[in-house]
Amino acid sequence: MIVGNATDVRFEVTNSGPTIERSALEQIFDPFTRCFAAGLGHVNDASLGLGLFIVREVARAHGGEVAVHSAEGVTVFDVLLPRGHGPLGYVVLFHDWESGPHFDWMFEAEEGLRTWATAERLMLDQADAGKATELPLHRAAYFDYEGPVSGNRGSVRRVERGTFRVLQDATDLYELEVAGDRAGRLIFRRDHLADRSLWRIEFRPQINGEGTLAEAS
């Protein structure tokens, strides 16, 4: 059986046969260990006792884990592995709305699109900064959407797109390395302790396609 979600994949390997005793299960992943199954009375003498040890080490090397339980003649190995992700994507949408046109900066996250709104779009080719307001998570469908917004809230049009890598993700800091329509670093820093939704956004462009980044004043 294989099941998964946005972050992990889990699968089970089931074997019917004699129940493995609890004391043996505690050692089953140890190297050079060959465990007697209850009622089996023998082990494979050709085995070095490394197979399950290697399985667990490979899973752990990929950030996963392996567990086992055995009862009533059925032994189940449960393997959990994190999903591998390519670059995450971001978009900037111009939201034309009578309550106030603005730009929505949306970044892919596990639970949706992490979103900030700015009155102006930052320059693409030079250092720039401004104020940003953090908005509630938006649905992932907005990542590829252009058109009217429900509830008579105007319409959105994509003006920028790219990929990003998270450099820092803390309570008051979200720093990204971006590529695509702009290249460099985007930094969101919480700006006001009294209003947790107020942030400062800063862009530091890449210099001549190299790894060094310009400092915004």
C-alpha positions in Angstrom: 0.0 0.0 0.0 1.3 3.5 -1.0 -0.2 6.7 0.4 1.1 10.3 0.2 0.5 13.9 0.8 2.2 17.2 -0.1 5.3 16.5 2.0 5.7 12.7 2.4 5.1 9.3 0.8 4.4 6.3 3.0 4.4 2.6 1.8 4.0 -0.7 3.6 5.6 -4.1 2.8 3.7 -6.9 4.4 4.9 -10.5 4.9 2.7 -13.4 6.1 4.5 -15.9 8.3 5.4 -16.6 11.9 5.1 -13.6 14.2 8.4 -12.0 15.2 8.9 -11.8 18.9 9.0 -8.3 20.5 12.6 -8.8 21.8 13.7 -9.6 18.2 11.9 -6.6 16.7 14.0 -4.3 19.0 17.1 -5.6 17.3 15.9 -6.3 13.8 17.5 -3.2 12.2 20.9 -3.7 13.9 23.8 -4.8 11.6 24.8 -8.5 11.6 21.6 -9.4 13.4 19.6 -12.5 12.3 16.4 -12.9 14.4 14.4 -16.0 15.1 10.7 -15.7 14.3 8.5 -17.2 17.0 7.8 -20.8 16.1 10.1 -20.8 13.1 13.1 -22.4 14.8 15.8 -21.4 12.3 17.3 -18.6 10.3 18.9 -18.4 6.9 22.5 -19.3 7.5 23.5 -17.6 4.3 22.2 -14.2 5.5 24.7 -11.7 6.9 22.0 -9.8 8.7 22.7 -6.6 6.8 19.6 -6.3 4.6 17.2 -4.4 7.0 20.1 -2.4 8.4 20.8 -1.1 4.8 17.1 -0.4 4.2 16.9 1.8 7.3 20.1 3.6 6.5 19.0 4.4 3.0 15.7 5.7 4.2 17.4 7.9 6.8 19.9 9.2 4.3 16.9 10.6 2.4 15.3 12.1 5.5 12.9 9.2 6.1 12.4 6.3 8.5 11.4 2.6 8.7 9.3 1.0 11.4 8.1 -2.6 11.9 5.4 -4.4 13.8 4.5 -8.0 13.8 1.3 -9.7 15.1 -1.0 -12.6 14.4 1.2 -14.0 11.7 1.7 -10.8 9.8 4.8 -8.6 9.8 4.5 -5.1 8.3 7.4 -2.8 7.5 6.3 0.9 7.3 8.6 3.2 5.2 8.2 7.0 5.3 10.1 9.2 2.8 9.9 12.9 2.2 8.9 14.1 -1.2 11.7 15.6 -3.3 10.8 19.1 -4.6 12.0 21.0 -7.6 12.3 24.8 -7.4 9.2 26.5 -5.8 7.4 29.1 -7.8 6.2 32.6 -7.2 4.0 35.0 -9.1 3.2 38.7 -8.8 -0.4 39.6 -9.7 -1.7 43.1 -10.3 -5.0 43.2 -8.5 -7.3 45.9 -10.1 -9.9 46.6 -7.4 -11.9 49.7 -6.6 -11.0 49.4 -3.0 -7.4 50.0 -4.0 -5.3 48.5 -6.8 -2.2 46.7 -5.5 0.3 43.9 -6.3 -0.1 40.5 -4.7 3.2 38.6 -4.2 2.4 34.9 -4.0 4.9 32.2 -3.0 4.3 28.4 -3.1 4.1 26.8 0.3 2.9 23.4 1.5 -0.5 24.7 2.6 -1.2 27.2 -0.2 0.3 30.5 -1.4 2.0 32.7 1.1 1.0 36.2 0.1 2.0 39.8 0.6 0.4 42.9 -0.9 2.3 46.1 -2.0 1.1 49.4 -3.4 3.9 49.4 -6.0 5.8 46.7 -7.8 9.5 46.7 -7.0 12.1 47.5 -9.8 13.3 44.4 -11.6 16.9 45.6 -12.4 17.9 47.7 -9.4 17.8 47.7 -5.6 14.4 48.7 -4.3 12.3 48.5 -1.2 8.9 49.3 0.2 6.1 48.4 2.5 4.2 45.1 2.4 1.1 43.8 4.1 0.9 40.1 4.8 -2.4 38.6 3.7 -4.0 35.2 4.6 -2.9 32.2 2.7 -4.3 32.1 -0.8 -5.5 29.0 -2.7 -2.9 27.4 -4.9 -5.3 27.9 -7.9 -4.3 31.6 -8.0 -0.8 30.6 -9.1 -1.9 30.1 -12.7 -5.1 32.3 -12.6 -5.9 35.5 -14.4 -9.3 37.0 -14.5 -12.2 38.2 -12.3 -12.0 37.6 -8.5 -15.1 36.3 -6.8 -17.3 38.6 -4.6 -16.9 41.5 -7.0 -13.3 42.0 -5.9 -12.0 43.2 -9.2 -9.7 41.1 -11.4 -6.0 39.9 -11.3 -3.4 39.9 -14.1 0.0 38.3 -13.8 2.9 40.7 -14.2 5.8 38.6 -12.9 6.8 35.0 -12.5 9.8 33.0 -11.4 11.2 30.4 -9.0 12.7 30.8 -5.6 14.7 29.1 -2.9 14.2 29.8 0.8 17.3 31.1 2.5 15.7 32.0 5.9 12.2 31.4 7.2 11.7 32.8 10.7 8.9 34.5 12.6 10.0 38.0 11.4 12.1 37.2 8.4 11.5 35.5 5.0 14.5 35.7 2.7 14.5 34.2 -0.7 16.8 33.7 -3.7 14.7 34.3 -6.8 15.2 33.7 -10.5 13.0 34.3 -13.6 11.7 37.7 -14.4 13.9 39.0 -11.6 17.2 37.6 -10.3 18.6 38.3 -6.8 17.2 38.3 -3.3 13.8 39.2 -2.0 13.7 39.9 1.8 10.5 40.3 3.8 11.1 41.6 7.2 8.4 42.3 9.8 8.3 46.1 10.2 6.0 46.8 13.1 5.6 44.9 16.4 2.2 46.4 17.1 0.7 45.2 13.8 2.0 41.8 12.9 0.7 42.1 9.3 3.1 45.0 8.4 6.3 44.0 6.7 9.1 45.6 4.7 10.0 44.1 1.3 13.4 44.6 -0.1 14.9 43.5 -3.5 18.7 43.1 -4.0 19.4 42.3 -7.6 22.1 40.0 -8.8 25.2 41.6 -10.3 26.2 40.7 -13.9 24.7 37.2 -13.5 27.2 36.3 -10.8 26.5 35.0 -7.3 27.2 38.3 -5.5 24.2 40.5 -4.8 23.8 44.2 -4.6 23.0 45.8 -1.3 19.9 47.9 -1.2 20.3 51.2 0.5 
